[in-house]
Amino acid sequence: MTLKLAKHDVNARQKTITLEDIEKIMEKEGQKIFYFDHDNAHKDLVALVEHFEEKGYSVYLREVKYGLDENDYLYEVHIL
């Protein structure tokens, strides 16, 4: 599964991350907050949450609105 990360700058290129990359990061750090672009399918993020919950992690998923427009949001996933 490949997910799009949220951009840090409007002019930045869209970066992606795979489930395997996230697993490697979690093995090293133990906890991490990821910010994903709103173009990702909600069902893919729910699948990500379920995957890490099965591995024994606590995972929190929420939408973060940063503007007044309906599409001005991103997903925050906190894995502990």
Biopython code that builds the backbone (N, CA, C, O; Angstrom):
import numpy as np
from Bio.PDB.StructureBuilder import StructureBuilder

atoms = [
    (1, "MET", "N", (0.844, -1.173, 0.000)),
    (1, "MET", "CA", (0.000, 0.000, 0.000)),
    (1, "MET", "C", (0.890, 1.237, 0.000)),
    (1, "MET", "O", (1.838, 1.334, 0.779)),
    (2, "THR", "N", (0.577, 2.164, -0.871)),
    (2, "THR", "CA", (1.318, 3.417, -0.965)),
    (2, "THR", "C", (0.387, 4.562, -0.615)),
    (2, "THR", "O", (-0.727, 4.648, -1.132)),
    (3, "LEU", "N", (0.850, 5.450, 0.276)),
    (3, "LEU", "CA", (0.065, 6.597, 0.721)),
    (3, "LEU", "C", (0.816, 7.883, 0.412)),
    (3, "LEU", "O", (2.046, 7.911, 0.427)),
    (4, "LYS", "N", (0.069, 8.946, 0.132)),
    (4, "LYS", "CA", (0.661, 10.250, -0.149)),
    (4, "LYS", "C", (0.827, 11.019, 1.153)),
    (4, "LYS", "O", (-0.122, 11.162, 1.924)),
    (5, "LEU", "N", (2.029, 11.510, 1.392)),
    (5, "LEU", "CA", (2.285, 12.344, 2.558)),
    (5, "LEU", "C", (1.831, 13.773, 2.279)),
    (5, "LEU", "O", (1.819, 14.213, 1.129)),
    (6, "ALA", "N", (1.465, 14.482, 3.316)),
    (6, "ALA", "CA", (1.079, 15.882, 3.173)),
    (6, "ALA", "C", (2.313, 16.698, 2.806)),
    (6, "ALA", "O", (3.420, 16.408, 3.258)),
    (7, "LYS", "N", (2.109, 17.718, 1.984)),
    (7, "LYS", "CA", (3.202, 18.590, 1.580)),
    (7, "LYS", "C", (3.523, 19.562, 2.711)),
    (7, "LYS", "O", (2.623, 20.010, 3.422)),
    (8, "HIS", "N", (4.809, 19.887, 2.877)),
    (8, "HIS", "CA", (5.239, 20.887, 3.845)),
    (8, "HIS", "C", (5.218, 22.286, 3.244)),
    (8, "HIS", "O", (5.198, 23.284, 3.964)),
    (9, "ASP", "N", (5.223, 22.345, 1.913)),
    (9, "ASP", "CA", (5.245, 23.611, 1.189)),
    (9, "ASP", "C", (4.356, 23.471, -0.044)),
    (9, "ASP", "O", (4.280, 22.393, -0.633)),
    (10, "VAL", "N", (3.700, 24.526, -0.430)),
    (10, "VAL", "CA", (2.788, 24.498, -1.576)),
    (10, "VAL", "C", (3.517, 24.085, -2.851)),
    (10, "VAL", "O", (2.953, 23.377, -3.685)),
    (11, "ASN", "N", (4.747, 24.515, -3.007)),
    (11, "ASN", "CA", (5.509, 24.235, -4.222)),
    (11, "ASN", "C", (6.283, 22.926, -4.168)),
    (11, "ASN", "O", (6.957, 22.573, -5.136)),
    (12, "ALA", "N", (6.203, 22.204, -3.068)),
    (12, "ALA", "CA", (6.959, 20.964, -2.912)),
    (12, "ALA", "C", (6.341, 19.846, -3.756)),
    (12, "ALA", "O", (5.154, 19.877, -4.081)),
    (13, "ARG", "N", (7.158, 18.875, -4.096)),
    (13, "ARG", "CA", (6.670, 17.699, -4.817)),
    (13, "ARG", "C", (5.938, 16.781, -3.850)),
    (13, "ARG", "O", (6.241, 16.755, -2.657)),
    (14, "GLN", "N", (4.977, 16.033, -4.367)),
    (14, "GLN", "CA", (4.216, 15.085, -3.556)),
    (14, "GLN", "C", (5.098, 13.880, -3.238)),
    (14, "GLN", "O", (5.628, 13.253, -4.156)),
    (15, "LYS", "N", (5.265, 13.545, -1.969)),
    (15, "LYS", "CA", (6.045, 12.387, -1.559)),
    (15, "LYS", "C", (5.101, 11.263, -1.163)),
    (15, "LYS", "O", (3.990, 11.511, -0.694)),
    (16, "THR", "N", (5.541, 10.039, -1.353)),
    (16, "THR", "CA", (4.749, 8.883, -0.979)),
    (16, "THR", "C", (5.531, 8.022, 0.001)),
    (16, "THR", "O", (6.754, 8.113, 0.109)),
    (17, "ILE", "N", (4.784, 7.183, 0.713)),
    (17, "ILE", "CA", (5.399, 6.270, 1.665)),
    (17, "ILE", "C", (4.634, 4.956, 1.602)),
    (17, "ILE", "O", (3.418, 4.943, 1.410)),
    (18, "THR", "N", (5.352, 3.859, 1.764)),
    (18, "THR", "CA", (4.716, 2.543, 1.729)),
    (18, "THR", "C", (4.515, 2.038, 3.146)),
    (18, "THR", "O", (5.093, 2.560, 4.098)),
    (19, "LEU", "N", (3.699, 1.030, 3.264)),
    (19, "LEU", "CA", (3.443, 0.410, 4.562)),
    (19, "LEU", "C", (4.733, -0.171, 5.149)),
    (19, "LEU", "O", (4.950, -0.115, 6.359)),
    (20, "GLU", "N", (5.578, -0.722, 4.295)),
    (20, "GLU", "CA", (6.854, -1.287, 4.752)),
    (20, "GLU", "C", (7.772, -0.198, 5.307)),
    (20, "GLU", "O", (8.474, -0.417, 6.294)),
    (21, "ASP", "N", (7.765, 0.976, 4.671)),
    (21, "ASP", "CA", (8.571, 2.098, 5.166)),
    (21, "ASP", "C", (8.097, 2.543, 6.550)),
    (21, "ASP", "O", (8.905, 2.839, 7.431)),
    (22, "ILE", "N", (6.787, 2.585, 6.726)),
    (22, "ILE", "CA", (6.230, 2.981, 8.024)),
    (22, "ILE", "C", (6.607, 1.965, 9.092)),
    (22, "ILE", "O", (6.933, 2.343, 10.217)),
    (23, "GLU", "N", (6.566, 0.670, 8.752)),
    (23, "GLU", "CA", (6.961, -0.375, 9.705)),
    (23, "GLU", "C", (8.420, -0.209, 10.122)),
    (23, "GLU", "O", (8.740, -0.362, 11.301)),
    (24, "LYS", "N", (9.309, 0.101, 9.183)),
    (24, "LYS", "CA", (10.725, 0.297, 9.508)),
    (24, "LYS", "C", (10.908, 1.493, 10.444)),
    (24, "LYS", "O", (11.696, 1.434, 11.387)),
    (25, "ILE", "N", (10.176, 2.578, 10.178)),
    (25, "ILE", "CA", (10.259, 3.758, 11.039)),
    (25, "ILE", "C", (9.778, 3.425, 12.443)),
    (25, "ILE", "O", (10.374, 3.863, 13.427)),
    (26, "MET", "N", (8.704, 2.654, 12.539)),
    (26, "MET", "CA", (8.151, 2.305, 13.852)),
    (26, "MET", "C", (9.100, 1.401, 14.634)),
    (26, "MET", "O", (9.189, 1.516, 15.856)),
    (27, "GLU", "N", (9.803, 0.510, 13.955)),
    (27, "GLU", "CA", (10.782, -0.346, 14.628)),
    (27, "GLU", "C", (11.902, 0.483, 15.245)),
    (27, "GLU", "O", (12.388, 0.166, 16.331)),
    (28, "LYS", "N", (12.316, 1.551, 14.551)),
    (28, "LYS", "CA", (13.401, 2.404, 15.045)),
    (28, "LYS", "C", (12.941, 3.345, 16.145)),
    (28, "LYS", "O", (13.599, 3.464, 17.178)),
    (29, "GLU", "N", (11.800, 4.022, 15.926)),
    (29, "GLU", "CA", (11.402, 5.121, 16.807)),
    (29, "GLU", "C", (10.381, 4.737, 17.865)),
    (29, "GLU", "O", (10.344, 5.362, 18.926)),
    (30, "GLY", "N", (9.551, 3.732, 17.614)),
    (30, "GLY", "CA", (8.571, 3.309, 18.601)),
    (30, "GLY", "C", (7.273, 4.097, 18.581)),
    (30, "GLY", "O", (6.214, 3.537, 18.863)),
    (31, "GLN", "N", (7.326, 5.372, 18.258)),
    (31, "GLN", "CA", (6.119, 6.182, 18.098)),
    (31, "GLN", "C", (6.407, 7.293, 17.100)),
    (31, "GLN", "O", (7.534, 7.774, 16.984)),
    (32, "LYS", "N", (5.359, 7.688, 16.382)),
    (32, "LYS", "CA", (5.552, 8.681, 15.323)),
    (32, "LYS", "C", (4.205, 9.251, 14.927)),
    (32, "LYS", "O", (3.182, 8.571, 15.009)),
    (33, "ILE", "N", (4.212, 10.507, 14.496)),
    (33, "ILE", "CA", (3.031, 11.143, 13.942)),
    (33, "ILE", "C", (3.275, 11.344, 12.447)),
    (33, "ILE", "O", (4.284, 11.919, 12.041)),
    (34, "PHE", "N", (2.335, 10.861, 11.641)),
    (34, "PHE", "CA", (2.406, 11.008, 10.191)),
    (34, "PHE", "C", (1.267, 11.909, 9.739)),
    (34, "PHE", "O", (0.166, 11.852, 10.287)),
    (35, "TYR", "N", (1.535, 12.741, 8.735)),
    (35, "TYR", "CA", (0.511, 13.598, 8.142)),
    (35, "TYR", "C", (0.342, 13.184, 6.684)),
    (35, "TYR", "O", (1.297, 13.201, 5.907)),
    (36, "PHE", "N", (-0.883, 12.812, 6.323)),
    (36, "PHE", "CA", (-1.185, 12.326, 4.985)),
    (36, "PHE", "C", (-2.087, 13.308, 4.246)),
    (36, "PHE", "O", (-2.912, 13.990, 4.854)),
    (37, "ASP", "N", (-1.919, 13.372, 2.930)),
    (37, "ASP", "CA", (-2.699, 14.251, 2.075)),
    (37, "ASP", "C", (-4.161, 13.809, 2.037)),
    (37, "ASP", "O", (-4.465, 12.631, 2.229)),
    (38, "HIS", "N", (-5.061, 14.756, 1.789)),
    (38, "HIS", "CA", (-6.483, 14.423, 1.753)),
    (38, "HIS", "C", (-6.870, 13.639, 0.499)),
    (38, "HIS", "O", (-8.005, 13.172, 0.397)),
    (39, "ASP", "N", (-5.959, 13.487, -0.449)),
    (39, "ASP", "CA", (-6.222, 12.697, -1.651)),
    (39, "ASP", "C", (-6.210, 11.195, -1.383)),
    (39, "ASP", "O", (-6.673, 10.421, -2.220)),
    (40, "ASN", "N", (-5.691, 10.770, -0.236)),
    (40, "ASN", "CA", (-5.686, 9.356, 0.109)),
    (40, "ASN", "C", (-7.117, 8.901, 0.386)),
    (40, "ASN", "O", (-7.933, 9.658, 0.911)),
    (41, "ALA", "N", (-7.401, 7.667, 0.026)),
    (41, "ALA", "CA", (-8.715, 7.102, 0.321)),
    (41, "ALA", "C", (-8.832, 6.841, 1.823)),
    (41, "ALA", "O", (-7.911, 6.325, 2.455)),
    (42, "HIS", "N", (-9.970, 7.205, 2.365)),
    (42, "HIS", "CA", (-10.193, 7.018, 3.804)),
    (42, "HIS", "C", (-10.077, 5.544, 4.178)),
    (42, "HIS", "O", (-9.569, 5.217, 5.250)),
    (43, "LYS", "N", (-10.541, 4.657, 3.307)),
    (43, "LYS", "CA", (-10.477, 3.219, 3.594)),
    (43, "LYS", "C", (-9.031, 2.730, 3.678)),
    (43, "LYS", "O", (-8.743, 1.800, 4.432)),
    (44, "ASP", "N", (-8.110, 3.343, 2.914)),
    (44, "ASP", "CA", (-6.696, 2.970, 3.000)),
    (44, "ASP", "C", (-6.115, 3.367, 4.355)),
    (44, "ASP", "O", (-5.311, 2.631, 4.927)),
    (45, "LEU", "N", (-6.517, 4.520, 4.863)),
    (45, "LEU", "CA", (-6.030, 4.956, 6.173)),
    (45, "LEU", "C", (-6.619, 4.098, 7.287)),
    (45, "LEU", "O", (-5.937, 3.819, 8.273)),
    (46, "VAL", "N", (-7.862, 3.680, 7.146)),
    (46, "VAL", "CA", (-8.468, 2.785, 8.126)),
    (46, "VAL", "C", (-7.747, 1.432, 8.095)),
    (46, "VAL", "O", (-7.527, 0.825, 9.143)),
    (47, "ALA", "N", (-7.381, 0.961, 6.900)),
    (47, "ALA", "CA", (-6.615, -0.280, 6.776)),
    (47, "ALA", "C", (-5.246, -0.143, 7.442)),
    (47, "ALA", "O", (-4.761, -1.090, 8.062)),
    (48, "LEU", "N", (-4.624, 1.024, 7.319)),
    (48, "LEU", "CA", (-3.348, 1.300, 7.987)),
    (48, "LEU", "C", (-3.515, 1.214, 9.505)),
    (48, "LEU", "O", (-2.697, 0.602, 10.192)),
    (49, "VAL", "N", (-4.567, 1.823, 10.017)),
    (49, "VAL", "CA", (-4.844, 1.800, 11.460)),
    (49, "VAL", "C", (-5.034, 0.363, 11.923)),
    (49, "VAL", "O", (-4.441, -0.042, 12.922)),
    (50, "GLU", "N", (-5.846, -0.410, 11.221)),
    (50, "GLU", "CA", (-6.099, -1.800, 11.603)),
    (50, "GLU", "C", (-4.835, -2.643, 11.552)),
    (50, "GLU", "O", (-4.626, -3.504, 12.407)),
    (51, "HIS", "N", (-3.991, -2.402, 10.555)),
    (51, "HIS", "CA", (-2.738, -3.155, 10.419)),
    (51, "HIS", "C", (-1.848, -2.971, 11.651)),
    (51, "HIS", "O", (-1.320, -3.944, 12.191)),
    (52, "PHE", "N", (-1.686, -1.731, 12.089)),
    (52, "PHE", "CA", (-0.806, -1.476, 13.223)),
    (52, "PHE", "C", (-1.457, -1.840, 14.556)),
    (52, "PHE", "O", (-0.755, -2.174, 15.510)),
    (53, "GLU", "N", (-2.774, -1.781, 14.638)),
    (53, "GLU", "CA", (-3.448, -2.239, 15.857)),
    (53, "GLU", "C", (-3.281, -3.743, 16.026)),
    (53, "GLU", "O", (-3.138, -4.224, 17.151)),
    (54, "GLU", "N", (-3.297, -4.496, 14.921)),
    (54, "GLU", "CA", (-3.055, -5.940, 14.977)),
    (54, "GLU", "C", (-1.649, -6.254, 15.451)),
    (54, "GLU", "O", (-1.420, -7.308, 16.045)),
    (55, "LYS", "N", (-0.704, -5.362, 15.203)),
    (55, "LYS", "CA", (0.682, -5.549, 15.644)),
    (55, "LYS", "C", (0.899, -5.090, 17.091)),
    (55, "LYS", "O", (2.013, -5.181, 17.606)),
    (56, "GLY", "N", (-0.170, -4.592, 17.758)),
    (56, "GLY", "CA", (-0.068, -4.213, 19.151)),
    (56, "GLY", "C", (0.148, -2.736, 19.412)),
    (56, "GLY", "O", (0.350, -2.345, 20.562)),
    (57, "TYR", "N", (0.112, -1.911, 18.390)),
    (57, "TYR", "CA", (0.268, -0.464, 18.553)),
    (57, "TYR", "C", (-1.084, 0.180, 18.852)),
    (57, "TYR", "O", (-2.133, -0.360, 18.497)),
    (58, "SER", "N", (-1.047, 1.328, 19.503)),
    (58, "SER", "CA", (-2.217, 2.183, 19.632)),
    (58, "SER", "C", (-2.132, 3.211, 18.512)),
    (58, "SER", "O", (-1.107, 3.873, 18.344)),
    (59, "VAL", "N", (-3.218, 3.343, 17.743)),
    (59, "VAL", "CA", (-3.205, 4.203, 16.570)),
    (59, "VAL", "C", (-4.398, 5.146, 16.629)),
    (59, "VAL", "O", (-5.525, 4.729, 16.897)),
    (60, "TYR", "N", (-4.135, 6.419, 16.375)),
    (60, "TYR", "CA", (-5.173, 7.441, 16.373)),
    (60, "TYR", "C", (-5.193, 8.113, 15.012)),
    (60, "TYR", "O", (-4.158, 8.557, 14.516)),
    (61, "LEU", "N", (-6.377, 8.186, 14.408)),
    (61, "LEU", "CA", (-6.576, 8.807, 13.098)),
    (61, "LEU", "C", (-7.570, 9.940, 13.253)),
    (61, "LEU", "O", (-8.636, 9.770, 13.845)),
    (62, "ARG", "N", (-7.213, 11.107, 12.712)),
    (62, "ARG", "CA", (-8.156, 12.222, 12.737)),
    (62, "ARG", "C", (-7.914, 13.124, 11.542)),
    (62, "ARG", "O", (-6.827, 13.155, 10.965)),
    (63, "GLU", "N", (-8.969, 13.862, 11.186)),
    (63, "GLU", "CA", (-8.869, 14.871, 10.138)),
    (63, "GLU", "C", (-8.501, 16.197, 10.775)),
    (63, "GLU", "O", (-9.072, 16.578, 11.797)),
    (64, "VAL", "N", (-7.554, 16.900, 10.179)),
    (64, "VAL", "CA", (-7.131, 18.209, 10.666)),
    (64, "VAL", "C", (-7.491, 19.238, 9.598)),
    (64, "VAL", "O", (-6.970, 19.189, 8.484)),
    (65, "LYS", "N", (-8.379, 20.166, 9.937)),
    (65, "LYS", "CA", (-8.767, 21.236, 9.007)),
    (65, "LYS", "C", (-7.815, 22.413, 9.204)),
    (65, "LYS", "O", (-7.519, 22.804, 10.333)),
    (66, "TYR", "N", (-7.338, 22.972, 8.085)),
    (66, "TYR", "CA", (-6.412, 24.095, 8.178)),
    (66, "TYR", "C", (-6.896, 25.314, 7.398)),
    (66, "TYR", "O", (-6.158, 26.288, 7.255)),
    (67, "GLY", "N", (-8.121, 25.270, 6.897)),
    (67, "GLY", "CA", (-8.669, 26.400, 6.154)),
    (67, "GLY", "C", (-10.178, 26.342, 6.145)),
    (67, "GLY", "O", (-10.781, 25.435, 6.718)),
    (68, "LEU", "N", (-10.782, 27.310, 5.494)),
    (68, "LEU", "CA", (-12.238, 27.386, 5.447)),
    (68, "LEU", "C", (-12.841, 26.566, 4.317)),
    (68, "LEU", "O", (-14.026, 26.233, 4.359)),
    (69, "ASP", "N", (-12.055, 26.243, 3.323)),
    (69, "ASP", "CA", (-12.553, 25.462, 2.201)),
    (69, "ASP", "C", (-12.814, 24.018, 2.637)),
    (69, "ASP", "O", (-12.160, 23.501, 3.543)),
    (70, "GLU", "N", (-13.772, 23.385, 1.982)),
    (70, "GLU", "CA", (-14.143, 22.008, 2.302)),
    (70, "GLU", "C", (-12.974, 21.037, 2.101)),
    (70, "GLU", "O", (-12.883, 20.034, 2.808)),
    (71, "ASN", "N", (-12.090, 21.319, 1.159)),
    (71, "ASN", "CA", (-10.963, 20.434, 0.858)),
    (71, "ASN", "C", (-9.678, 20.829, 1.573)),
    (71, "ASN", "O", (-8.620, 20.279, 1.267)),
    (72, "ASP", "N", (-9.734, 21.748, 2.499)),
    (72, "ASP", "CA", (-8.547, 22.162, 3.253)),
    (72, "ASP", "C", (-8.419, 21.332, 4.526)),
    (72, "ASP", "O", (-8.663, 21.813, 5.633)),
    (73, "TYR", "N", (-8.034, 20.092, 4.341)),
    (73, "TYR", "CA", (-7.815, 19.221, 5.485)),
    (73, "TYR", "C", (-6.741, 18.195, 5.127)),
    (73, "TYR", "O", (-6.421, 17.989, 3.957)),
    (74, "LEU", "N", (-6.206, 17.570, 6.143)),
    (74, "LEU", "CA", (-5.283, 16.472, 5.968)),
    (74, "LEU", "C", (-5.549, 15.447, 7.053)),
    (74, "LEU", "O", (-6.308, 15.706, 7.987)),
    (75, "TYR", "N", (-4.938, 14.304, 6.935)),
    (75, "TYR", "CA", (-5.115, 13.253, 7.921)),
    (75, "TYR", "C", (-3.893, 13.184, 8.821)),
    (75, "TYR", "O", (-2.756, 13.238, 8.352)),
    (76, "GLU", "N", (-4.138, 13.065, 10.118)),
    (76, "GLU", "CA", (-3.070, 12.884, 11.084)),
    (76, "GLU", "C", (-3.200, 11.479, 11.661)),
    (76, "GLU", "O", (-4.262, 11.090, 12.145)),
    (77, "VAL", "N", (-2.109, 10.726, 11.603)),
    (77, "VAL", "CA", (-2.080, 9.375, 12.159)),
    (77, "VAL", "C", (-0.960, 9.323, 13.186)),
    (77, "VAL", "O", (0.214, 9.501, 12.861)),
    (78, "HIS", "N", (-1.350, 9.076, 14.432)),
    (78, "HIS", "CA", (-0.385, 8.987, 15.527)),
    (78, "HIS", "C", (-0.297, 7.528, 15.932)),
    (78, "HIS", "O", (-1.286, 6.935, 16.362)),
    (79, "ILE", "N", (0.882, 6.953, 15.797)),
    (79, "ILE", "CA", (1.109, 5.546, 16.128)),
    (79, "ILE", "C", (2.010, 5.485, 17.363)),
    (79, "ILE", "O", (3.116, 6.027, 17.374)),
    (80, "LEU", "N", (1.511, 4.815, 18.397)),
    (80, "LEU", "CA", (2.258, 4.647, 19.645)),
    (80, "LEU", "C", (2.559, 3.191, 19.896)),
    (80, "LEU", "O", (3.183, 2.853, 20.902)),
]
sb = StructureBuilder()
sb.init_structure("model")
sb.init_model(0)
sb.init_chain("A")
sb.init_seg("    ")
for serial, (resi, resn, name, xyz) in enumerate(atoms, 1):
    if name == "N":
        sb.init_residue(resn, " ", resi, " ")
    sb.init_atom(name, np.array(xyz, "f"), 0.0, 1.0, " ", f" {name:<3s}", serial, name[0])
structure = sb.get_structure()
